[in-house]
């Protein structure tokens, strides 16, 4: 049984039609990540916006990382939150609300609906590996970014927990191919097609999972992993249990970001 790659365009759109699956994954990471500082808080700590900066986030999802950071939002002259999903934008509006300096728009990174040199900073977190035409996406980011602007983009590495899970499921007849289209290992080379300066920054973390059923639910929330839908939950649980110790599973997390100018 083959689990499809998560860059399948239709599967990705289905996965992000609503915020339900994303909320499941966010809750899972909040509960079981060993670094309690929080990935979202760490990402925000890396942003260096000048007062009144115009900031664009593409693929904002639920905009959950901005919640509780009114100081940074207020600092922006404009915070433009965009996504390809109406459901995600609706959730973002609920989380952030209507403010004088915030706006929401449907947008695809491959065809950003804003003028050249419009923004001081562009953000793309945990979404570039889904972009079908990365070269086009990078051109669009560079086009709307001012010459002195900064592009912040977060992703995962090729030694992440998904790669470990792939090794666990392979002998069980379930073939899973992690999406390595844009990772901490190959991202610098991709970004240097559009940016002169590319700096990688890394976030130390891991997963300490004490309830295997929550990991089963996490995997089932990934609609793009098509074959998982055909594997009974008790079967997934059984496979995972073999790699547990006293009902606990330890998994690595390899997360980080690039800062480009």
C-alpha positions in Angstrom: 0.0 0.0 0.0 1.5 3.3 -1.1 1.0 6.6 0.8 1.2 9.5 -1.6 3.5 12.4 -1.3 2.0 15.4 0.5 2.7 17.7 -2.4 -0.2 16.3 -4.4 -2.0 19.5 -5.3 -5.6 18.2 -5.0 -4.8 16.4 -1.7 -3.2 19.5 -0.2 -6.2 21.6 -1.1 -8.5 19.0 0.5 -6.4 18.8 3.6 -6.6 22.6 4.1 -10.2 23.2 3.1 -11.1 23.7 6.8 -9.0 24.3 9.9 -10.1 21.0 11.7 -7.1 18.9 10.6 -4.6 21.7 11.1 -6.0 22.3 14.6 -5.6 18.6 15.4 -1.9 18.7 14.3 -1.2 22.0 16.2 -2.8 20.5 19.4 -0.7 17.4 19.0 2.6 19.3 18.8 1.6 21.6 21.6 0.9 18.6 23.8 3.9 16.4 23.1 6.7 18.6 22.0 9.5 18.6 24.6 10.5 22.2 23.9 7.7 24.1 25.7 8.8 27.5 24.4 6.8 26.7 21.3 7.7 26.7 17.7 5.3 29.6 16.8 6.8 31.7 19.6 10.3 30.9 18.4 9.4 31.8 14.8 8.1 35.2 16.0 11.2 35.8 18.0 13.2 35.7 14.8 11.2 38.4 13.1 12.8 41.8 13.0 10.2 44.3 11.8 10.8 48.1 11.8 8.0 50.2 13.2 5.2 50.6 10.6 6.5 47.7 8.4 4.2 46.2 5.8 4.2 42.4 6.3 2.7 39.7 4.1 2.2 36.2 5.2 1.4 33.6 2.5 -0.3 30.4 3.6 -1.2 31.9 7.0 -3.5 29.0 8.0 -5.4 29.8 11.1 -2.8 32.6 12.0 -2.6 30.9 15.4 1.1 31.9 15.9 0.1 35.6 16.1 -2.4 35.0 18.9 -1.1 36.6 22.1 1.5 38.7 20.3 -0.5 41.9 19.9 2.7 43.9 20.4 4.2 42.5 17.2 0.9 43.0 15.3 0.6 46.6 16.5 4.2 47.3 15.3 3.1 46.5 11.7 1.9 49.2 9.5 0.0 46.4 7.7 -0.2 42.7 8.4 -1.7 41.1 5.3 -2.7 37.5 6.0 -3.4 35.3 3.0 -4.2 31.7 2.2 -5.5 29.6 -0.7 -8.4 28.4 1.6 -11.5 30.3 2.6 -11.8 28.0 5.6 -8.3 28.9 6.8 -8.9 32.7 6.3 -12.2 32.4 8.2 -10.3 30.8 11.1 -7.6 33.5 10.9 -10.2 36.2 11.1 -11.7 34.6 14.2 -8.2 34.4 15.8 -6.9 37.8 15.0 -10.1 39.8 14.4 -10.7 43.0 12.5 -8.0 45.6 13.2 -7.0 48.9 11.5 -3.7 47.4 10.4 -4.7 43.9 9.4 -6.2 42.6 6.2 -7.2 39.2 4.8 -7.1 37.9 1.2 -7.2 34.7 -0.8 -3.8 34.3 -2.5 -1.6 31.7 -4.1 2.2 32.3 -3.7 2.5 31.4 -7.4 0.3 34.4 -8.3 0.5 37.0 -5.4 -2.2 39.7 -6.1 -0.1 42.7 -4.9 2.0 45.3 -6.6 5.8 45.1 -7.0 7.9 46.2 -4.0 4.9 46.3 -1.7 6.2 44.7 1.5 9.1 45.0 3.9 8.8 41.4 4.9 7.2 38.2 3.5 6.5 35.1 5.7 5.9 31.6 4.4 5.8 29.0 7.2 5.6 25.2 6.7 4.0 25.5 3.2 6.7 25.9 0.6 7.1 22.1 0.2 3.5 22.1 -1.1 4.1 24.7 -3.9 4.0 23.0 -7.3 6.2 25.6 -9.1 8.7 26.7 -6.6 10.6 28.8 -9.1 7.4 30.8 -9.9 6.7 31.1 -6.1 10.2 32.6 -5.4 9.8 35.0 -8.3 6.5 36.2 -6.9 7.9 36.6 -3.4 10.9 38.6 -4.7 8.6 40.7 -6.9 6.4 41.9 -4.0 9.3 42.3 -1.6 11.1 45.6 -1.4 14.8 45.5 -2.3 15.8 45.9 1.4 13.1 43.5 2.5 13.4 40.1 4.3 11.8 36.8 3.5 11.2 34.5 6.4 10.3 30.8 5.6 10.1 27.9 8.0 10.3 24.2 7.1 11.4 20.8 8.4 14.4 18.7 7.8 15.0 15.3 6.1 15.6 13.6 9.5 12.2 14.5 11.0 9.7 12.2 12.8 7.9 11.6 9.5 11.0 9.9 8.1 11.2 7.7 11.2 7.5 6.8 10.8 8.2 5.9 7.1 10.8 3.4 8.2 8.4 1.9 10.8 5.5 1.5 8.3 7.5 0.2 5.3 7.9 -3.4 6.6 4.2 -3.5 7.3 3.3 -2.9 3.7 2.4 0.7 4.0 4.8 2.8 1.9 5.1 6.5 3.0 7.2 9.0 1.1 7.9 12.2 3.2 7.8 15.4 1.2 11.3 16.6 0.7 10.6 19.2 -1.9 11.8 22.0 0.4 13.7 21.1 3.5 16.4 22.5 5.9 18.9 20.5 3.8 17.9 21.6 0.2 16.2 24.9 1.0 19.2 27.1 0.9 20.0 26.1 -2.7 16.4 26.7 -3.8 16.3 30.1 -2.1 19.6 31.3 -3.6 17.9 31.3 -7.0 16.1 34.5 -5.8 18.1 35.8 -2.8 21.8 36.6 -2.2 21.8 36.1 1.5 20.3 33.0 3.0 20.7 32.1 6.7 19.5 28.9 8.2 18.3 28.8 11.9 17.4 25.7 13.8 14.9 24.9 16.6 15.8 22.2 19.1 12.8 19.9 19.8 11.5 16.3 19.9 8.3 14.5 20.6 7.5 12.5 23.8 4.2 10.9 23.0 2.4 9.2 26.0 -0.9 8.5 24.2 -0.5 6.5 21.0 -4.1 7.1 20.0 -3.3 10.8 19.7 -0.5 9.9 17.2 -3.0 7.8 15.2 -5.4 10.7 15.1 -2.6 13.0 13.9 -1.7 10.6 11.1 -5.4 10.4 10.1 -5.6 14.2 9.9 -3.1 14.2 7.0 -5.5 13.7 4.2 -2.6 13.9 1.7 -1.4 10.6 3.1 -4.1 8.9 1.1 -3.4 5.2 2.0 -3.7 5.9 5.8 -7.5 6.3 5.2 -7.5 2.6 4.2 -5.6 1.4 7.3 -7.9 0.7 10.3 -7.0 2.7 13.4 -6.3 -0.4 15.5 -3.8 -1.5 12.8 -2.0 1.8 12.9 -2.0 1.6 16.7 -0.6 -1.9 16.6 2.3 -0.8 14.3 3.1 2.2 16.5 2.9 0.1 19.7 5.8 -2.1 18.5 8.1 1.0 18.6 7.0 2.2 22.0 8.5 1.7 25.4 6.0 1.3 28.3 3.4 2.9 26.0 5.5 5.9 25.2 7.0 6.9 21.8 10.0 9.1 21.4 10.4 10.8 18.0 12.9 13.4 16.7 11.8 16.8 15.3 14.0 18.7 12.9 12.5 22.1 12.4 13.9 25.5 11.6 13.7 28.5 9.2 15.6 30.5 6.6 16.1 34.3 6.7 16.6 35.7 3.2 17.5 39.1 1.9 
